[in-house]
Amino acid sequence: MEFTIVVALFVLFGFSFLHESSSTITKQHYIVYMGDQHSYPDSDSVISANHEMLASFVGSIDGAQQAAVHHYTKSFRGFSAMLTAEQAEKLSESESVVSVFESRTIHLHTTHSWEFLGVDSIHQYNQLPIDVKSDMIIGVIDTGIWPESESFNDRGLGPVPKRFKGECVTGDNFTLANSNRKVIGARYYWKGAEAENGRLESLGFSFFRSGRDENGHGSHTASTVGGSMVRNISLYRGIGRGVARGGAPSARLSVYKVCWGPVGLCSVADVLSAFDDSIDDGVDIISISLGSTTYSYSIDIAIGAFHAFRKGILVSASAGNFYFPRTLTNVAPWILTVAASSVDREFSSHVHLGNSKILKGYSLNPFMMDGFYGVINASDAAAPSVPSTNASSCEKDSLDNTLIKGKIVVCENINTRTDLSGESIRRGGGVGMILVLDFPNEILAQFKIPGTLISPQQSQVLQAYLSTDKKLIAKISPTVTVLKTRPAPVVASFSSKGPNQISPGIIKPDIAAPGVNILAAWSPVATALTAGRPVDYNIISGTSMACPHASAIAAIIKSVHPSWSPAVIQSAIMTTATVLDNTQKPILSNQEKSVSTPFDYGSGHINPIAALDPGLVYDFDSNDAYDFICSNNATLGERLGLIGKVVPCKNPPVPIYNLNYPSIAVTNMTGISLSVNRTVTYYGEGPTVYVASVKQPMGVNVMVRPCKLRFSKVGEKKSFMVEFKPYKDTNGSFVFGELIWSNLNGLHRVRSPIALHVLLI
């Protein structure tokens, strides 16, 4: 998910994108899900059957054809249609229908990062033949792609893998010539977005009705996961200069455009169509950097991801950019949920005061000021009849041009109406802009005048200076790229936090990956975030940027270990993650300025080198996932909605905490001892012994039985039990610990975070 200042403000001030509604509107866009299998010979037969079924509810075949929006015919069966609530309810009662739910509009979650992760040192991957590495196909569900970007050149790549069944669908400014041996597939989906929002042409933004990217987000994520290597790339004037490359630069890309315009308008119905196609096309990994908060596993992205999981395709998804606890998205256990963290790089743009003090600032500021200028608080420069509170946030047309002319303006109380580019200040004769923001190093702005972001603490120093009666002057320095900063990584403040709001018994997010100030390919027509400048590469932040980092690592693992299941790949990524930063201290959370917990970063920060050789892995399949749904107090409708058929739940049900997941969480514990079961599979060389060690959660005794596991061959499975005995309640909070299996030669440390909630002793 791409994260910008604007998006941050929408979260902070409770705004959201709203759809017009009226009492005269009686039809809504519904998804009718009919399960995972059908006996029809081809897609046309499925569509005809869908129309016949729908006709019995809307009155005629013609009416059914007009009402239908999407047909899901390949990887699972269903359709979406414009229906009244009464029609939807009656459809849900049909014997052949699994579930009916309303489609919704969801949103995007929005270089050096690969050097920081050490991907260039992965010898197992680097030594693979090019035809093996280039056989990997990554599906990117996003805003499309800018095919002319150098990041999508196909130099050195051989023929498209024969198993790929996808295609490049032509459309606005997108022909077959825009595909190549790198971008081997491009599809686009708009019917759901239009059914829910009206014709795209009526929404007031420019777009390409094709796989071409007008937003920039999709080009950014696609190039991050699988872009070709491009040297000497920077934003502009050397900012972030280096080599742009994807984590899996030899992989092929198949893109599925589901989001439209600069706001990234995405329909769930369109997203499910993209899943239906991408699974059938034959992709190996699906990377999806979008989502919405949901309270069921039987709707939205979880359905498409489950069908991918069943077909052996790992789905990596962004965790969300909503700052607060219990705001995670994409939390199903069959999805790799990715939080955002920083790298050891900053973009500094400091403020030099007239008293020789320097304020630490951050921005993407290419401008060199030719000297010192006067400084004024925006609240002191309110236009006539404008409240100072409105002026303080530098809202458009809120400032008195006679007061700001020739001065640097200080803007506080930033909100969604703030003119973030500084255009109104520039038009009024102002020469610079200083924005005060809580986490200025995470969400960098691009200005039309010299500008930078400072923290509230630095603002206090500035205000102390402005309160004097001296000549008040300042100068904003252009951006300097600073490498090897410490500490890093740090979990981003905006990254959504746990616990998992649907199932607290599964720790989410799963992993953290670089998502702060990532340089990658961009659409040159997407200028809303670049102060009106067309750029080929852009620097943005978000869990959207973290997700493709994890997706690329998954693709690398799949290249080296093609037989591994999605759950095994996910386990390898999670159990080898690091919890230490580059100062060898525990990774911090930027929001709390304290040590991160599993609800911040899951199992820790991704470690691609270790993930290729995890030693032990935790595996589970779709049957285990079904047991998990049954144990989650799921209604029959939710169980049907997931797999499309009724399978009796086990009696007694398998507890949620016994899903063979790489992390362990138990909620609502009492003073009674409780045991959790796990099974590990050995992937190593020769016989070995693993020994368990535990970091005890506060107030709980933990025992592992057996505490030693002996393995003699690859693929051997061993089970163990973790016993928890609380002796103190946790005052309504979770307490954290960890279980580590280490082999005697010290080569492997298989770590699982533990989160426990003790309700009563």
N, C-alpha and C positions, 0 to 999 in steps of 0.2 A: 504494500500500500504506500503510495507516495505521500510524504508528509511535508506540508508547507506551512508558512506562518498563517496563511488564510485558513487552512484546515485546522490548525491548532486553535485558532480563535473560535471557529465554529464549535469545537469541542468545549473550550473553556467557558464560553458564554451561553452554551445551551442551544445554539442555533442548529438547524438541520435543513437540508433541502426538502421543501414541502411541495406536494402535488396539489394542484387545484382540485377542489371537490365541490359538488353541488348536489342538492337534493334531487335534481332532475336526472342525475346519472344513476342508472340502475344496473349497468353491467360493469363487471370488473374482470381482470385478467386472471384466470385460474389455470393451474397445472393439474392435469389428470394423469396420475402415474399408475401404470398397469403392470408393473413387474419387470423382471429381468429377462424373460424369454417369451418367444412366440413361435408359432409353427408356420407362419406365412413365408412364401418362397422369396419375396423381395420387398423392398421398401414401398413400391407402388401399391402392393397388395395390403400392406399394413395401413397406408394412408386411406385407401378405399374402405377398409374395415372401420377405421376411426370415424370416417365421415358417416358411414351407415349407423354406427352406434350413436354418434352425436345427433344425427337427424331425428332419432326417436325422442330426443329431449328438446330440440329446438323447432321441430315441426317439418323439416324438409331437408333433402340433400343440399339444395342451394343454400339454405340457411346454415347448414353445418359447414359448408365450404367457406362461407363468409365469416362465420364465427371462429373457425380454426385459425390459429396463429402459427404454432409450431407442431411438427410431428416428430416424435422420438422413435426411430425405427431400427436402429443398428445395435447398440450396446444394451439398451433397455427399451421397453415399449411404453408409449404414452403420447399425450398431445397437450397443447395449451390452447385455450379458447376464451373468447369474450362471453361471459355467462352472467346471468342474474344469480343472486345468492340462492334462490329457490332451485334453479337448474343445477347449480353446483352441488347442493345438498342431495338432490335426487340422484345425480350421477354417482355420488359417493356411496350410495346404497346399491349400486349395480354390482352384480356378482363378479364381473370381470375387472372391476376397478379396485385397485389397492388403496389409493388415497387421493384426495382432492384438496389442494391448498392454494391460497392466493399467491400469485407471483408478486414480487416486490422489486423496487429499484434499490440496488445496493451500490456501494462506492469503492473507489480505489483506495488502497492504503499507502499512500505514498509519503582496473586502475591500481591505485596503491593498495587497496584492500586485499588483493590476492597475494601481494608480496608479504603483507602483514600476516596472512594466514599460512604462508609457507608453501603454497601450492606448487611453486617451481621445484620444490625439493621432493615431490612425490615420485620416487624412482620407479615404483611398480607401474604407475600410469605412464610416465614418460618413456619407459622402455617398451610399452605396447606398440605393435605395428600400427601404422597410420590407418590401415583399413579396419582394424579392430576399434580404435578410438572413434573413427568417423562413422562407425556403424550405429552409434548411439543417436537416438532421435528424441529431442526434448520438445514437448508441447507447451506453448506459452499462451495462456488465456488472459487477454489484456486488451490494450487499445490498438493493436495492430503493430505495424513496423514501417520504418522509413527505409525502403530497400536499397536506396543509393548510398547509404552510410557505408564508409569503409569497413566498419565493424562487421558488415555482412558480406564481405567479399569471399569468394569461394576458391581462392588460390590454393593449390595443393590438395584439394579434395577430389576424390574419385567419383564414380557414378553413384547416383542415389541408391540406397539400399533397396533391393528388389522387393523386400517384404512390406515396404511403405505403400499404403493404399490411398493416401491423401492426394490433394490437388491444390493448385493455386487458382482460385476463383477470380476471374477478372471483374473489374468495376471501375469506378472513377479513378483516373490516373494510375491504374494498376493493370498491367497486361502480363501475359506469360513471360515477356522479356524481363519482368521485374523479379522473377524467381530464378534461382540458380542452384548450385550444388550445396550451398549453405542454407538458404531459405527455400526449403523444398515443399512447403505447404503454406497456404494462406487462405483462410476462410473468414467470412464476416457474417454477423447476426444482428439484425436490427428490428425484427418484427415485434419482439417482446417490448423493447424500449418504446416503440411507437404505440403499441397497444396501451401502454400505461401512461404515456406522456404526450401523445399526439405526434403528428408528423415532425420528423427531426428538423425539416426546413422551417417549421413554425416556432422553433425554440430559441431563435436569435443567435445561433452560433454557426460558424463555418465548419464543414466536415467533408470527408470523402466517404461516399457510400461504397467502400471497398476495404481491403485489408490495409490500405495506406493509413498511417498514423498521423492524426492532426493534434494529438494530445501530448506526445512525447514520452509518456509513461511506459507504453509498451515497447518502444525502441530501447528505452533505458533498461528495462528488466530483461529483454531478450538478449541484448548485448552483454549484460552482466553474467547471464547464465551460460551463453554459448557463443559470444562474439569472437570474431577472428582477431588476431594480434595486430594492433596498429600502433606504430611508434610516434613519439613526439606529439602527443595529443594534450591539449589543455582547454580550459573553458574559454578564456581570452586573455591576451597579454601575459601568458605564462602561468596563470593560476592553475595549480594542480598538475603541472606538466609532467608527463611520464608516458608509459606504455598502457594503452587501453586494450583490455583483453577480457574475454569471458573465462569463467572457471574451467569450462570444458571447451576450449577453442576449436577442437576438431569435430565437435558434435554437430549434427544437423538440427535445424530449427523448423518447426511447423507452428505457425501462429494462428490464433483464433481470436478475431476482434469481436469483443462483446460490449465494449464501453465506448461512449460517443461524446465528442465535443470536449472543450477545455475543462468542464466540470467532471467528466468521466461518468456519464450516465449509463448504468449497467442494469439489465433486467435478469432476474433469476431464471426466467424461462429461456432467455438467450444463452445464459451460462450453461444450463443443462443441455442445450443443443450442442454447445461446444464440447462438453464432456462426451456426449453420444458419438460425435464425429471423431474426436481425438482418440478415444479408445479403439474405435473401429479402424482408424487410420494406421494404427500400429506404433504409436509413440511408446517410449520406454519410461519416461518421467513426465509428469505434468507439474508445471510451475504456475501458481495462480496467486496474484498479489491483489486480492480484493475480497470483500466479504461484508457481513453485517452481523450484529449481535443477534443470536437466535437461541431459543430455549428448547430445541428438539433436534434429534439426530435424523428425523424422518423427512426433513424438508431442506431446501436450498442446496448448497454446495456439498453437504454431507452425502446426499444420495448419489450424485455423480462420482464423488470420490470413492464411495464404497464399491461401486461397479468397477472403477479403475483398480482398486485394491484386489478385488476378486480375480481380475485378469492379470495380476502381477505387475501393475503399474503403480509406482510410488507417487503420491500427490503431496507436494510441498506447498504450504500456504502461509500467508502473512498473519500475524497474531492480532493486528489492529493497532491503531494510533490513538487510543482513547485515555491515556494517562493513568486511569484509576484502577483499583482492584475490581475484579469480577466484570471486566469489560472485554474479555478476550473473544475473538471470533475464530471460527474453524477449529473447534476443540474436539472433534471426534477422534478416538484413538487411532483410527486408520488414516489420519492425516498427520503429517509432520508439521507442527505448528511452530513458527519461527518468530522470535523476538528480535529487536534491533539493538545493536551495540556500536560503540565507536571503534575507530582504528587510531593508530599512533600518528595522526596528522591533524593539524589545525590550520585554519585560514585566518590569520591575524590581521586586523585593521585597527590600529590603536588611535586614541585621541590624545593629542599633545596639548596641554593647557598652558596658558600664559605664565603660570607660576612654576613651570618646568616639570610639573607632575604629568605622568602618563597613565591614561586609563586603558585597561585591556579591553579591546573590542574585537569583534569577529564579523566578517562579511565577505562578499565576493565583489570587491570594490576596485575597479581598474583605474580610478581617477587619481591624478597627482595634483593636490592643491598647491597653488603657487605662493602661498603664504598663510599667515594667521588671519582669521576673521572673527568678527563679533559673534557672541553666542546668546541665544534667548530661549527661555522656556516657552513652549507653544501655549501654555496656559496664560502667559503674559502677553500673548499676541493675538488674542481673540478678535475676530472681526466684529463689527457692530451688531448687536442683538444675538450674538452667538455665546452661549454659556461657556465659561472657562473649562468646564469638564469636557465638552465636545472639542474645544480647541486643543486641550492637552493631549488628546489622542491623534491630533493631526488629521481629522476627518476632512474630506474634500470640501473646499470652499469655506473652511471654518476659521482661516487665519487672515489677519489684516496685512495686506501686502506692503503697506508703508512701514510696518514694524519689523517684518522679516527680511526686507530687501538687504542684500549684502551680508546676511548672517547665517550661521548654522543654527538650525532649529532642533530643540530637544523634545521628543515626543514620548509621552508616558501613557499608561492606561490603554494600551493597544487593543483595538477591537476590530470587528469585521468591517467597519466603515473607514478604518484608517487607510489613507493613501500610502500604501507600503512602498511604492516605487519612488516617491518623492516628486512626482510630476507636478502636483499642485504647488508645492514649495518652489520648484524650479520656475513655474510660470509666474509666481509672485515675486520673483527676484531673489529668493533664498539661494544660498550657495552650498549648503550641506544639511545633512539630516542624521541625528543620533536617536536610535530607538532603544528604549529600555525594555528588556525582556528577561523573564526568569531564567531561561537556559539559552543564552545567546550563542553558544558554540555549537548547538545542535541544528538550528533551523536558520540557515544563512539566507539573507535577502540579497537581491540584486537591485541596484538603484539607478535612476537616471541622472543623479548628481552624486557627489561624494557622500557616502553614508556608511554607517556601521551600527552594530548592536552591542550594547553593554548590559551588564547585570545590574540588579537593584543595588548591590553592594558598591559597585563602581559608580552608580548614579549618586549615591550618598556623598562620595568624594566630589563629584561634579557639582552637586547642589551646594555643598559647603563653599566651593570656589565661587559659585554664582551669587552667593549671599554677601560677598565682600563688596566693597565700593571701589575696587580697583578696576582697571581697564580689563574687561572680560573678553578674552580672545581664545581661540582654539584652532587646531588644525587636525584634519583626519588623514591618516596615512593610507596609501594604497595597500591592497592585500599582499601579504607575504605568506608563502606556503611553508609551514614549519613541520618537519618530520621528526620522528622518534620522540614524540611527546609522551609524558608519563603523568598519571597511570593510564594504561589502555590494555584491554578494552574496558569501557564503562557502559553499563546498561542505560540506554537512552530513556530520558524522562517520559517521552511521549509513548513509549512502547507499552501496550496494554498489559495489565498485570492479572495474575490469578488471585484467588483460586478459580478453577473451572466452574462456571456458573450452572452448568447442566449436571455434571458429575464431579463433585469435589474429590471423589475417590480416584480420579485420574489427574495427575499433576500436568498442568499446562501453564505456559508454553512448554515445548519439548526442548528447545535449543535456542541459543542466541547466535546471531551472525552479523557481520558488518552491515549497518544500515544508516549510518550518519555521514552525510556529506560525501556521497559516492559519485564519482565521475564516470559517466557512460554515455552511450549514443543518445541522440535526441532528434526530434523532428524540427527542422528549421522553420516550419510555419507555426510552431507552438511557442509564442512569444509572451504569453501571459505571465510566466514565471521568470522571464529573462529581461525584464524592464524594456520590452519591445524590441530587443535585439534578436535577430535570427542566429542561432548557434547550431553547430553539428554535434556538440557534446555539452552536457550540462551536469551540474552538481546539485543533487537533491538528497533529501533524507526521508526515511520512513521504514516501517516493517516491510513495505513493498520492495525496498532495496535489499533488505536482509534475506527475504525469501529466495530470490534467484541464486544467492550465494550457497544456501543449503541445497537448492535443487541441483546446482552444478556438482557439488560434492557427492550427492546421491548418484548422479550420472557417472562420475569417475568410479565410484565403488561398483556400480553395475557393469562398467566396462571391464574391470579387473575380476569381478565375481559375478558373471552373467547368470548363474543359477540361484543367486540369493533372492529371497522373497522381499516384498516391500517392508515387512515387519523386521526382517533381519537387517536390511540396510538401515532402517530407522534406529534399530538397536545399536548398530555399530557406530552411528553418528552420536547417539546419546551417551553411551557408556564410556566413550573415549574423550568426551568434552573436558575442557579444563575449567577450573574454578579460580585460577590464579591469573593476575594481570602481569604486565611486563616488569613490575617491581617485585614479583613473586609474593604478593599479598593478595588476600581475597578480593575478587572483582566487586566493585562498588556499584550501587545504583545512583545515577546522577540526580534523580528526583529527591531521594531521601538523604543523600550523602552518607549512606551507611552500607554495610556489607550486603550484597545481594542475596536473595533467597531463591529457592526453586520457583516461587511464583513470579519472580522477575525474569529469570533466564532458564528455567527448566533444569536440565542436567548440567548446564554450563555453557561456555563459549565453544563454538565448533572448532575441532582440531582435525583437519583433513588428513594429515599424515597418519595419525594414530587410527583414524576411522577405517583405513584400509586393512588394518591388522588388529581387530578388536580382541582376539583371543577367545572370548565367550560371547554368545549372543542369545537374546531372548526372542523367540519366534511365536507368532500366533496367526491364525487364519480366519476366514470368514465365519466358520462355525463358532470359533471362540468369540468373535465380535458379536455374533447373534446371542450367545450366552450372556455377554456383557449387556446387551440391550434388554434382555429379559430381566436381568438383575437390577437394572436401572429404574425399576418400577414403571417400565414402559407399558403403555396401553397397547391393546391389540392393534390399533391403527398405526401406532409408531413402529411396531414390529413388522407389520405388513408393508409399511411405507419404506422400510429399509431394503428388504430383499424381494418383496413382491409375492410372497407366498407364506402360508401359515405353517410354522414348524413348532410343535409343542415345546414350551419352556421346560427345562429340567426341574424336577421337584425332589428335594429343595433346589432352588436356583443357585447357580454358582455366584458367590459374592463378587461384587465389583472389584474388590481389592485383589481377587485371585485371577483377574485377567493377566496373562503372562507378559506384562508390560515392563519396560526397562527401568521404570521408577515405581515407587511404592507410596501410596497414600491411603490413610484410613481415617474416617470421620466418625464423630459421635461415639467415641470410645468411652467405656466406663472402667471401673476398677478391675473388671474381669480380664483375664489373660486372653489374648487373641492371636491366632496364627495365620500367616500369609504364606501361600505356596508359590514357588517359582520353579521353572525348568530352564536350564541353560544348555546350549549346544556348543561343542568344542570345535573351533577352527584354528588349528595350530600345527606345529611340526613335532611329531613324536610324542611319547608318553610324557605326562606332566601332572603336577599336583597344584591345585589352587587352594588358598587358605583365606578364610573370611576374616575381615576386621570391620568394626562398627564404630561410627561416631554417634554416641548415644544422644537422642533428643532429650531435652530438658524434661524431667519428670516421668520418664519412661525407661524401664529396663528392656534391653533388646538381647535376644539370644538367637544364634543361627545354628540349626541342626540339619545335617552334620556341618561342622565347621571346616571340613576338608573335603574336597572333591578330587577324585583320581580319574584321569582320562588316559586311554591307551591309543585312541585312533580318532581321526578327523570325523566329524559328524556324530560323535557319541553324545548322548544326552544324559544329564544328571539332574535330579530334582532335590530341592532343599526347602526348608521351612524357616521362616523368620517369626519368632515369638515376641510379642509386645506385652509387657506387664506395666501398666501405668501405676504410679504411686502418688501422683499429684495432678490436679486438673490444670488446664491451660488457660483459664479465665476467658474462654471463648475464642482464643487465638490458636493458630497452628504453631507447632514446634517442629524443628527440622533436624535431621541427622543424615547419615549416609552409610551405605553398605558397600564395601569394596572387596572384590575377589582378586587376589594377587597370586601369580604363579611363583614358584620357588626361585626361578632364574631372574625374577624381577623385570621381565620384559613387558608384562601386561598388568594393568590395573583396571579392572572392570567395575566402574563406579555407578551406583544407583542412588539418587537422592531419596530421602524419606521425609514425608510430611504427615504429621499426626495431629488430630484434634480430639482432645480428651474432654468429654462433656461433664462427666460426673465420677467422683471417686466414692 
